[in-house]
């Protein structure tokens, strides 16, 4: 087999492959022998069918298989030996006629298009990237602490209702009566009717149009204890007697609450609790700042480095890979392709940084990232202080799933690259409030 390369430009190359029969025929006889051993043909014992019959039955598919295998092996070997860093995979040269597999000659010439990744040298030391130092105000801390404590709230009976109350009521309208029903004040759609149920006490009676109060038919049907199709014939105005008022009440700030949230004797006063909570909030804000940094890093480096891509090849390659994807219509493709090119530019830049940094993609790197992701999932629900050893079984299960492992590997590489860039670039520090920082993402 011979392969020659013709550089069309710095990114596009045409490979011309000459395949001789000797490159694939040697395997055909052995494949036919194996097929004969395993063939079950009516009228013959297994493995005893005539060789001529087996040849007529299997020679063509085996020939196609071995020819394609020789072509694929040749391409992979050429790319590997010449250390070509390519996008996607080789495509048949545009305008090339398909090989007539029924009439293969002693030598078959095929041409393939490949696209080389551009050589990129990113100088991070000359790059300036914004970094937002988020200031945590007293109000931010109070909101965070209130939210944290509220997660441990319990439903308790209260004397006077608020918008946060759930009411247990008795309903009457003419001949209709329902001894016990539940609804939350907040779920009432009509503002005037909602005000009627704020400030009420047990045994108070409120006259209200419940059809107007609850626009959602399923919710109204549940409250009245009827089917949705019966609502049309149901009464509108009801006499609502309050039987019970409950709300979620946050626990008192005492040692029992401190132990419940942070563990036995980790904090022993309100001041220590607030200090611990502030540490968490500052750390969370630091994570948010780093996330924004990663976005700005991509934006800055993509604009500063004019990465040229083999657009035409990439378009053909994506169309080829997705030819059976009915959702990828020409209109959708045209809309998504520019975004794909931007992603490819960033991938080229980030890969260059990873290579230059010497970051090693080790199992330990991936496991640590998976552990971080797992902890973050639990922390969203207020579960903090989780130990690594307790999380490892879940992490190991995640890594057994091929799709999750690939996603976590990409995340680990991206995070390691961002951390490296964070130390190398010039940071343009900007102080900002938590509220204004949130507005940056609205843009």
N, C-alpha and C positions, 0 to 999 in steps of 0.2 A: 504494500500500500504506500502510495506517495501523496503527500499533502504539501501544497505550496500556498503562500499567502501573498495577497496583493492589498496594500494599504490604499484605500480610496481617499481617506483623509486621516487626521490624527486619531479619530475615534472609530471609524468604520473600516472593516477589513473583509475581503472576500477570500474564503478558503476554497481551493480547487483540490478535490480528492479524486485520485485514480484508484479504483478498487479492482483488483484482479480476482479471477475465480479461485485462485489458490488461497485467498484471504478468508474464504467462507466454505469452500467445498469440502475441505478436510473433515469438517464436523458433521456433514450431512449423512455420510455412511453410518457413523456411530449413532446418530439420532434415529436413523431408520431401523437399525438393529434393536435399539431400545424400544422403539415403537412396536416392533414385531413381538418382542418378549411380553409386552403388556397389553397387546391388542386382543380384544374379544370379538371374533368374527363368527357369525352364524355358520355352522357346518364344520367348524374346526375347533380343536382344543385350544385353550389359551396358549399363545406363543407359537402355535404350529401353522398359522396361516402362511400361504406361499409368499416368498419374498417379493415376487413381482406384483402381487395384489397389494401388499403393504406399501410398495413403492408408488403405485398408482394412487393410493388413498392418501398418503402422507407426504410425498416428496415436495409438492408445491408449497404447502404451509410451512414445512421445515426449511425449504429454500428461502422463503420470504423472511422467516424468523432469523436465520443465520446471516443473511445478507444485511438486514437491519442491525443485527448485533455487531457485525463487523464495522459498519458505518459509525455506530454510536461509540464503540470502543476506540476507533481511530480518532474521532473528534476529541473525546475525553483525554486520550493520551497526548495528542498534539497540544491541547490547551494546557495540560499539566506540565509537560516537558518544557514548554516555552514560557511558563509562568504568566499566562495571560489572565488578567483580571477583567472578566467580562460581565456585562449586564445580561440577565436572563439566560438564554441558551441559544445555540446556533439555529438559524432559520434557513430554509431553502432559499437560495438566491432568487431575488425578484425576477420574474419572467422565465425562470428555469422550468423546463418541461419535466413532469414526473417520470421516474425511471420505469421502463416497460419490464416488469418482473417476469413476464412470460417469455421474453426474448433477450435474456441477458447475454452480453457479448463477453469475450475473453477479458476485456477491460471496460469498466463503466466509469464515466467521468461525471462527478457531481460537484455542484458549487453551493457553498453555504455563506450566509452573511453572519458576522459576529460584530458586536459593539464593545469597544474597550472602555473601561472606566477611566476618566481623566486623572492625571497625576495632580494631586492637590497638596500644597504645602501651606498650612495655616499657621500664621505667626500670632499666637494668642497674646504675647507680651505687648503687642502694639494695639490690641483691641480694648476699647472701653465699653463697658456694659453697665446699665443702670442697676443699682441695688437699693431696694426700699427697706429702710429701717422703720418698722411699724411701731409707733408709740402706743403703749397700753395705758389708757386713761383709767381713772377710778371708776367711771361708769362702765367701761369695758369689763373691768374685773368684777364689778357687782353683777352685771348681766351673766357673766360666765359662772360665778359662784351660785347665783340663783338657779341657773339652768342645771348645774351639776347636782345641787341638792334636790331640785324638783324631780329628778329621775327616781328618787327614792320616796316620793310622795305616796300616801295611802288615802283611799277614799274614806272620808269621814262625814258624819252628819253635821250640818251647820244650821244656825237659827234663821239667817236672812239670806235670800238668794242674790247671786251676782250673775254676770254674763257667763261665768265659768261653771255655774251650777248645773247639776242634773236633777230633774224633778220627777218624783214618783207621784202620780196624780190619779184622781177618779174623774171619769168623764160622763156627762149626762147631756142628752139632747132629745127632748120628747120622750118617745118610748125606748130610745137607745140608752144603754148604760154599760160602762166598762169600769169595773171596780179598781183595776190596777193597770197603769200604763207608764211608760218612761219616755222622756225626751230631754235633750240638753237645750238650755236657753240659747246657747250660741248658734244652734242649728236652725233657729227661727229666721225665716227669710225677710219678713216684713218688719221694718225697724220700729214702727209704732206698736205693733203687737209684742215685739221683743221687750220693749220698755215696760209693758204691763206685767211681765214676769220677773222683772228685776226689782228687788226690794220686798218681795213677798215672804210671808212666814207660813209655818205649818198651820193648816186648817183655813187659810185664806182662800176665797173663791174668786176666780177670774173668769169673766165672760169674754170669749174670743172666737174669731172666725179661724178655725184650724185649717180650712182649705186655703185660705190666704196666707196663713202662717207658714205652712209647709208646702212648697211648690213641687217637691219631689214626691211623686205618687207612691213609690215603693215605701218611702219613709212614712208618709201619712197612713198608708194601709197598715203598716206595722203598729203605729201608735193607736189606731182605731181597732186593730185586731180583725180586719176584714181583708178581702181580696181586692187587688187593684181594680178589677172590672166592676166592683161594687161601689167605688168611690163616687161615681157620677150620681148615683141615687142616694148617697149619704147626706146627712145634714151638714150645713156649713158652720153654724154657730153652736158653741158648746159651753156648758158650765163646767169649769175646770177647778176641782178642789185639790189643793196642795196637801199631800199626805206625808211627804218626806223630801228634804233638801240635802243633797250631798255634793261634796267637792273633793278634789284631790288636794290634800293639805301637806305641805312640805314638813319634814321632821324638824324638831327644835335643834338649834346648834349646840349640842352637848356631846359628852364623850362617847355616848352610844352611837350617835350619828357619825362622829369622826372615825370611830372604829369600823362602822359599817362601810364607809366610803373608802378609807385608806388602809384599813387593817389595824389590828390591835396596837394601841399606843404609838402609832406613827406620828400623829399630831395630838396635842393635849390642850389646845386653846383655840379660840376664834382667830387670834392673830396668826398662830402657826398654820391654821387651816387656810387662811387667806394667802399666806406666804407660799404655801405648797401649791395652791390653785394658781397663783400668779406665775410660779415657775412653769406650770403646765401650759398656761396661756401664752407666755413668752416663747416657749418651745414650739407651740403650735403656730404662732406668728412667724417664727424663724423658718418653719417648714413652708409656710405660705410664701415668704419672701424668696426662698430658694426655688420654689415652683415658678414664681414670676421671673426669677433670674433665668431659669432654663428656657422660658418662652422668649425673653429678650435676647438671650445668647443666640438662639436660632435666628431670630430676626436680624440681629446685627451682623452675624457671620454670613448669612445668606446674601445680605445687601452688599457687604464689603468684598465678597469673593464672587467674581463672575464665573460661575461654573457652567461650562458648555456641555450639553448632553446630546447624544445621538437621538434626537426627537423622533425622527421618522422610523428608526429601528424600534424604539420603545413602543411607539404606537402600534406597529405591526405585531410586536411580541405580545402586548396586552390583548389585542384583538384575537390572536391565535390561542392564547391561554383561556380566554373567556368566550370562545366561539359557541359553546353550548349554554352559556348563561343568558337566559331569555330576558332577565331583568336589565341587562346591560344593553339597552337600546342605543342606536346611534346618537340620539339626543342626550341621553344620560352620559354616554361616553364623552361626547364633546364638552359637556359641562364639567365632568370630573377629571379629564385629562390634564388640564393646567395644574390642578391641585396635586395630581400624581407626580408631575414633573418637579414641583416645588418640594415634595417629599423626597424624591430621588436626589435632588440637589443637597438637601440637608443630610440625607443618609451618606452621601459621598463625603461631605465635610466631616461629619461625626466619625465615620470610619477612619478617616485620615487622622483625626485627633487620637482615636483609640490606638491606632497603630503607632503613632509617634510617642504616645505616653507610656507604652509598654504595659498597658493594662492586660492582665491575664484572666481569661474567662474560666475560672476554676469552679468546681462543685461548691467550695466553701463560699465563694462570692455569691453564687445563685441562692444557696441556702440562707445566707444572712439577709438577702433581699426579700426572700419569701417570708422569713420570720418577721421582718419589718412590716410587710404588707398585711400579714395575718394579725399582728398586734393592732395595726391601724384600724382594721375592720372592727375589732372588739372595742377599741377606744371610742369609736363613734357612738357606741351605746353606753359610754361611761365606765367601761371596765378597764381600769388602769392598773399598773403595777404587776402585770402578768409576767411570770418567770419563763425564761427561754425553754427550760426543760419540760414545762407543762405544755408549751405550744408545739414542740417538735413533732409529736405524732401527727398533728394536723398538717404541718408543713411537709412531712414526708409523704403523706397521702396526696397532697397537691402536686408534688414533684413527680409522682408516679404517672400522672395524667400527661400524655405527650403534649397536648395542646396548651395546658396550663404551664408546663415546663418551658415550652418555647416562649410563651408570653412573659414569664418571669425572667427568663434568660435575657430577652430583649430589654426588659425593665432594669435588670441589674447592670447591663452594659451601659445603658443610657445614663443611669444614676452615677456610675463610676466615671464616665466621661464628663458629666456635668461637674462633679466634685473636682476632677482634675482641672477643668477649665476655670472653675471658681478661684483656684489658687494661682492660676497663671495670668488671667486677664486683669486689667485695671478696673477696679470697682468705682463707679460714680455713685457715691452714697447720697440718698435722698430721704430725709425724715418725712414721715407721712402718718396721718391718723388712720385708725383701723377703718373708719367709715370711708375716707377718701381712697384708701387702698382698694376696698371692695368695688368702688366706682371704676377703677382701672379695667376691670374685667367686663364692665358693661359696654366698653368700646369694642 
